[in-house]
Amino acid sequence: MSGTTTAAQRARRRVAGAGANRWVVLVVLCVSLLLVAVDATVLHVAVPAVTEDLQPGAIELLWIVDTYPLVCASLLILFGTLGDRVGRRRILLLGYALFGVASALAAFAQDPQVLIFARALLGVGGAMIMPATLSILRQVFPDRRERALAIGIWSAVAAVGAAVGPLLGGFLLEHFWWGSVFLVNIPLMLVSLPVGRLLLPESTGDGNGPWDVVGALMAAAGLFGTVLGVKRLGGGESAGSVFTFVPLVVGVVLLVLFVRRQRRRAHPLVDLRMFARPAFSTSVGCIVLAMLALVGLELIAAQYLQLVLGLSPLETGLRLLPLTIAAMAAGLFGARMLRRFGPRRMVCAGFCLTAAAVVLLTAMGSQDDTGLLLAGFVLLGFGLETTLFGAYESMLSEAPVEQAGGAAAIGETSYQLGAGIGIALLGTVMNAAYAPGVASVPGVPASASVSAGHSLGEAYAVAGRLGGEAGVALRRVARDSFVHGLHVTLLVSAGLLLMGAAMALRLPRVMQCEAVDVELPAPRGVAESRVSA
C-alpha cells in the first residue's frame, strides 16, 4: 500500500515539475511559428526592390513569390509523419538549421535562380517547423483545458506574424537593402537552435512498422501538383492551360492513389481512421471552408483599399491592423470561450459572426467609410480566429497522441489548400462580376476594353494611356465595376461561411476533458538514448 502511495506521489511530482517548464516550451514553439508566419508575407513588399535589382522575368518573379508556400504546403504531411517516427524535436531543430542557412542564401542571392532555390529551401524548413510545433504542443499539454489556452496563444502568434511581415518588410526596406528581410531570421535561429535543444522534449509515435517512403513521396508530389494547379487558377490562368490542367489532374490522381495505399497498409503513414471520427473530419472541413471563404477576400480588400480608396501600402497595412488585433484577442480568449460554450456553439458562432461581418462590408462603396471598415474588419478578425481556433483545437484533441504530427500536418495542409482554392474560386467570381462592366465603355476601343477587363490595376493603366474623356470614363466605370464585383464576392463568401456554420453542428456539444496522462516526456538525455536504441 505504501509503495503504491509513494508511486502516486512521484507521479504527481513529475506532473508538477513538467508544469513548470511547459509554458517555456510554448514560448520557444511560438517563436518558431512567428518566424515561419513572418517569412510567408515579408517578401510581398520587397518584390519591387527584388525586381529592380535582380531583374527576373515574369515567370521567375512568380516563382520567387510562390515557391515558399508551394513547397511548404507540399511537404507538411511528409515531415509531420516523419517527426512521428524519428522524433518531432529532431525534425524541428533540423528545420531551424535549414531555415537559417536558406535565409542567408536568399539574402545574398545574386540572380533569380539562386533566390528561387533559397525560397524552396525555406519552404522545406517551414514544412519541418510547422507540424512539429503543434505536435510537440499536443504532447507537453496533456490536459485539454491548458492545451486549449496554449493553442489560443499559438494561433494569436500566427495572426501577429502574418500582419507583422509586411510592416517589418517595409521598415527594413526603408533603411536597408531587400536582402535584409531574410537576414533578420538568422539571429533568431541562432538563438532558437541551442534553446530548443536544451528545453524542448523529444517524442515519437508508436513507431510500429516501417515508414512509408513511397507514400510520403506520393503525398508530396500530389500536394505539389494540386496546390500548383490551384494557385495558377487563382492567378487567372485558364483551366485548359497545359501548365494548369496537367499538374492539377496529376496531383489529384496521386492523392487518390495515396489514400488507397494508406487504407491497404497495416502501418499507414497517415491513419485515415481519424477521419471516421466526426469531430476530426468536421474540424478539417471547417478549416478548409473558413479559408476558402476568406483568404481571397484579403487580396480583394487590399486592392480595394489601394486602388479604389487610393491608400498607400503602409496605410493599407494600418487599416487591416484591427483585423489582426481582433484575431489575437479571439485566440487569447478562445480557451475560455471553448470551455464555456463547447466546440459546436463556438465554431458555429464564429462562422455566423464572420458571415455577418462579410455582409456588413457589402456597404463599402467608392468613398472611404472608416467606421464601417473598422467595424467590419474587427468582426471579421474575431469571427475568423474563433472559428479556426475551435476547429484546430477539436482536430488536435481528437487525434491520438502518437499521430500528433500527422494530424497537425493534415490541419496545416487543409489550411493551405483552402486558401489556394479560395483565391481561385473568389477570384473567378470577382472577375466574372467585374469584367462585363468594362466591356462596352463609350469611346474605348474593343482591345483596350479586353485589357481593362483583366483587373482594376490594368484598367487604370489603360485609362492613363487613353487619356481624355474616354480615359476618365473608363477609370470611373472600372472603379464602380470593381465595387460591384466586390459586393458579389462578399455575398458568395457569406454563403460559404453559413455552409461552414451548418457543418459545425456535427462537432461535440461540450468540451470533453480527458484524464491527464502522467507518463510525461523523459529528460532530454533519456529520450535521446531511447531513440538511439
N, C-alpha and C positions, 0 to 999 in steps of 0.2 A: 504493500500500500504506500509506504513511504517512498519507494522507488518511483512509483507512478506519479506521486505528487511532485517529486524532485524533477522528473522529466517534464511535467507540465510547466513548472516554474521556469525551467531552462528555455522551453518553447516560447513562453511569454517574454522572457528577456530578449530572445532572438528577434521577436517581432518589434519590441521597443527599440532595440538597437538599430534595426533596419529603418525604423521610422525616423530616426534622427538624420539619416542620410538620403532618404528617397527624394526629399524636396531639393537637395543639392543636385541629385541626378536629374531632376526635372529641369533645373536651370541649365545644366550642360546640354540636355536634349533640345531645349528651346533655343539656345544659341546656335546649335546646328541647323535647326529649322529656319531660323532667321536668315542665316547666310544663303540657304538654298532659295528661300522665298524672295529675298532681295535680288539675287542674281537672275531670277526669272524675268524681272521687269527693269532692272537697272540699265540695260543696254538700249532700251527704247529711245531715250532722249539723246543717246550718243550716236545714233545712226547717221545724222547729217555729218558729224565730225569724222566718223569712220569712212563715210563715202568720199569726203573731200581728201582725206589722207591716203587711203588705200586704193581708191577709185575702182571698186568692184563693179562687175557687170550686174545687170538686173537679177539674173539667176543667182549669182554669187551673193548678192545682198540678201536675197530671200533666204538662202541657206544660212547666212551669218545669223539672222534673226531666229529662224525656225529650228536650227539643228539642236539646240539645247533642249527645248521642251519635247521635241520629237524623239530624241534618243532617250531622254529620261523616262518618258511615258512607255517606251517600248521595253525597257529593261526592269521595270518595277517588279514584275512577277518573278523574273529570273533571280534578282538579288534578294527579294523578300523571302523566297523559299530557300535560297542558298544559305541565308542567315539562319533559318530554322535548322539547317543541317550542320554547318561548320561553326556557328557562333554569331549571334547578332552584333555583339560588341566588336568582334574581329572585323566583320564587314563594315561597320560604322567607322572604325579607325582607318581602314583602307580607303574608305570614301573620303575621309578628311584629307589624307595624304594626296590622293589623286586630285581632289578639288584644289588644293594649294598649288600643286605642280601645273595643272591646267590653267589656273588663274595667271600664274607668271608667264606661261607660254602665250596666253591671249593678250596680256598687257603689252608684250614686246613684239607682237606679230608684225612682220614687215610686208606681208602680202595677204590677200584674201584667203588663199588656200590654207595657210597656217592658222588663221583666225577661225576658219570653219572647223579645222581639226581640233583646235583647242576648245571650241564650244562643244564639240562632240564629246571630248573627254570630260568637260564639266557636266554634261548630261549623264555620263556613266557614273561620275562621283555623286551627283544628285540622286540617281536611282539607288545607289548604295545607302545613302543617308536617310532618305525619306521614310521607307518602310521600317528601317531599323529603329528610328526614334519612336515610332508608335508601338512597335512590338516590345521594345525594352520598357516603355511606359506601361504596357499591359502587364509586364512581369513584375515590376517593382511596386505597383499599386494593386495588390490582390483584392483589397476592399473596394467594392464598386462605387461607394459614395465618395471616397477620396480619389478614385480614378476619374470619376466624372469631373471633379474640380480640376484635376491635372489636365484632362483633355480640354477643358474650357480655357485654361491658361495657354495650352499648346495651340489651340485654334486662334486665340486672340493674338498670339505672336505671329502666326501665319498672316493674319489680316494686316498687322503692322508692317511686316516685311514687304507685302505686295504694294502697300502705299508708300513706304519709305524709299523703295527702289528708284522711282523717277525723281523724287525730291533729292535723294543723295546723289544720283547721277547728274542732275542739273547743277548742284553745288560744286561737285568735283570738276565738271567741265568749265565752270566759270573761273577756276583757279589753276587747273592742271590740264594735261592732255587726255585724250579719250581713254588711254590705257589705264588711267588711274581708277576707272570704275571696276576693273578686275583686280588691280593691285591691292585694293583695300581688303580683299579676302585673306591675303597671306598672313598678316599678323594675327588675325583671329584664328586661323587654322593652326598656326604655330603654338598658340595657347591651348586650343581645344585638344590637340593630339595628346600631350602629356597629361592634361587634366582628365580627359576621357579615359586614358589608360589607367590612371590612378583610381578614379571614382566609379566608373561605370561597371556594373556587374556583367559577367559573361553568362549566357544562357543559350540553350539549343532546344529543339523539339525532341520528339521521341527517338528520332534517328533510325527508325525501322526501315530496312531495305535500302537499296542504292538510290542516289539522287538521279532523277530522270533528266539526263543531259539533253537527250533528243527532244523531250517535251519542253524543256526550258528554251531551247533554240527555236522550236516551233512557235511558242508563245511570243518570244521576242520578235521573230520575223513577222508573225501575224499581226501583232500590235503595230509594228513599224509601218507595214503596208496600209493597215486600216487608218491609222492616225494621219499618215501622209495623204491618203486619198481624201479624207475628211477635211484636212487643212487646205488642200487645193480647191475643194468645193467651196469652203469658206472664203477663200481668196478670190472667188468669182470665176474660177476656171470651169470650162464646160465639162459636164459629166461624161460626155462622149470622147473627151481627150484621152489619148492612149496613156499619158502620164498621170492621169487621174483614175481612169477606169481600171487599168491593169493592176496598179498597187492595191486599190480598194478590193477588187474581186479576189486577188491572190491572198490578201490579208484576211479577209473573211473566211475563205476556204481553209486556210491554215488554222485559224482559231476554231473552226468547227471540227477539224481533224484533231486538234489539241484536246478539245472537250471529250471526243470519243476515245482518245487514247487514255485520258485520265480515268474515265469510267471503267476501262478494262483492266487497269493495273491494280495489283494487290497493294502497292505502296505508291499512290499517286503523288505527283508534285504538288497539286492543289486538291484538297479533299472537297470535291464538289457536293458531298453530302451536306456541307454547310448551307448550301442554297435550299435544301429541303426544310430548313428552319425558317418559318415565316418572318421572324424578326430580322434575320440576317439578309434574306433576299429582298425584303421590303426596304430595309435600310439602304442597300446598294441601289435599288431602283429610285429611292428618294434623292440620293446624291446625284445620280445621273439627271433626273428631271430638274432638280434645282439649278444645276449648272447649265443644262440645256436651255432653260428659260432665261437665264440671267447673264451669262458671260458675253453673249453677243450684244446685249444692251450696254455693257460698259464701253465697248468700242463705239457704238452709235451715240451714246451720251457724250463721249469725248469729242466726236465730230460735231455734235450739236452745239456744245459749249464754245468750240473754237471757230467753226465755220458759220454758224447761224448767229450766235451772240457776239462773235468777234473777240473772245478772250484769248490771252496768251497761254502758252503751255503751262507756265507757272500758276497763272490764275485758274486754269482748268484743274490743276492738281489740288489747289487750295479749295475749290468748290466741291471737289469729290472727297475732301478730307472728312467731313461729317459722316459720310458713309462708313469710313474706316473706324472712326471713333465709336459709332453706334455698334459696329460689328465687334469691336473689342469689349464693349460693355456687355453685349449678349454672351460672349464667351466667358467672361468673368462671373456673370450671374447665372450661367447655364446650369451649373450643378445644383444650385438651389431650386431653380425652376423645374429641373428634371425630377428632383425628389418630391416636390410638391404636386406637380401636375401629371407626372408619368410620361413615358416616351410618346404614347399615342396623341395625347392632347397637346404636348409641346411641339412635336413636329407638324401636326395638323395646323395648330395656331400659327406657327412660323410661316407655313405656306400661305395661309389666308392673309396674314399681315403683309407679306411680301406682295401678294396679288393686289391688295388694297393700295399699297404704295405705287405699284405699277399703273393702276387705273388712275390714281391721283395725278401722276405725271403726264397723263394724256392732256392735261390742261396747259402743258407747255406750248408756247406759240413763238412767233418771230421776235417778240420782245422779251427782255430779261425780267424774270419774276423771282427775285432772290428768296423770298419767303417760301414760295411754292417748291423751289428746288431744294431748299434746306429741309423742309418737312418731308418731301418725297425721299430724299437720299437717306435721312435718318431712319425712317421707317423701313426703307429698303435694306440698309445695312443690318439693322436689328433683326428684321424678319429672316433674312437670308442666313445669318450666323446662327440664329435659334434653330432653324431647320437643319443646317449642316451639323451643328453640334449634337443635336438629338440623334440624327441618323448615324454619325460616326461613332458615338458612344454606344448605341444599341448594337451596331455591327461588331465593334471590337469586343464588347462584353459577351456577345453571343458566340464568338469563335472560341474554340478550345485553346488553352494556353500554348500547347505545342504547335498550333497552326497560326500563332500570332503574326509571324512575318508574312505568311501567305495572305492572311486576312487583311493586314494593313496594305499590302501591295494591291489587293483587289479593290479596296476603298480608294486608293490614290489613282489607280488605273480608271476606275469609274468616274472619278473627278475629271481626269484629263479627257476621256472620251466624251463625257457630257459637255465639257467646254468646247471641244472641237466640233461636235455635231451642232451645238447651239449656235456657234459662229456661222456654220454653213447654212443651217435652217433659217435663222433670223436674218442673216444677210440676204438670202434668197427672197424672203418675204419683203424685206426693205427695198430691194431692187425692183421687185415686181410692182410695188406700190409707188415707187418714185419715178421710174423711167417713163411711163406713159405721160406724165405731166409735162415733161420737157420735149416730147416728141414732135410737137407742132406749134412752136412759138413763132408768131408773125415776124418775118424779116430774117429768120435764122435758117441758113441752108440745111438740107437734109443730113449731109455728112457731119456738120457741126452738132446737130441735134443728137445724132447717134453717139458721138463722143461725149456730149454733155450727159447722156443717159447712163454713163458708166458710174459716175459718182458726183457728189456735190463739189468736191475739190476740182475735178476735171471740168465741171460746168463753169465754175468761176474762171478757170484758165481760158476756156473757150470764149466766155463773155469778155474777158480782157482783150483777147485778140480781135474780136469783132468790133468792139467799141461802139460809140453812138447809141442810138435808141434801141437797136437790136440787142446790143450787149447789156444795156440796163434792163431791158425786158427779160432776157434770158436769166440774168442773175436773180431777179425778183421771182420769176416763176420757179426756178430751180430751188430757191430757198423755201418757198411755200410747198413745193412738191416734197422736199425732204421732210418738212414738219409733218405733212400728211402721212408719208411713209413711216415716220417715227411713231405716230399715233396708231397706225395699223399694227406695227410690230409690237408695240406695248400691249395691245389687246390680245394678240396671239400669245404673247408671253404670259399674260394673266390667265388665259385658258390652260396653258401647260401647268402653271402653278396650282390651279384648282384641281387638275388631274392628280398632282402630287399630294394635295390635301386628302383626296379620296383614297389614294394608295396608302397614306399614313394610317388609315383606320385599321390596317392589319397589324400594326405594331402593338406590343403589350400595353395594357391599360396602366399598370403600375410598374415602378422600377424595382425589380427583384434583386435584392442584395444578398448574394451568396455568402456562405461562411468563409472566413478568411483562412486560407491555407497557410499553415505555419512553416511549411517547407520553403524557406527563402533562399535566394542565391547565396552560394558559398562565397567566401572571400576570394579575391582575385587569384591568388596563388593556387588555392584548392581547385577552383573552377578550371584554371588553365591546365593543371595536372590531369584532371578528369578528361578534358578534351583531348589532350595529347595521348592519354592512354587509349 
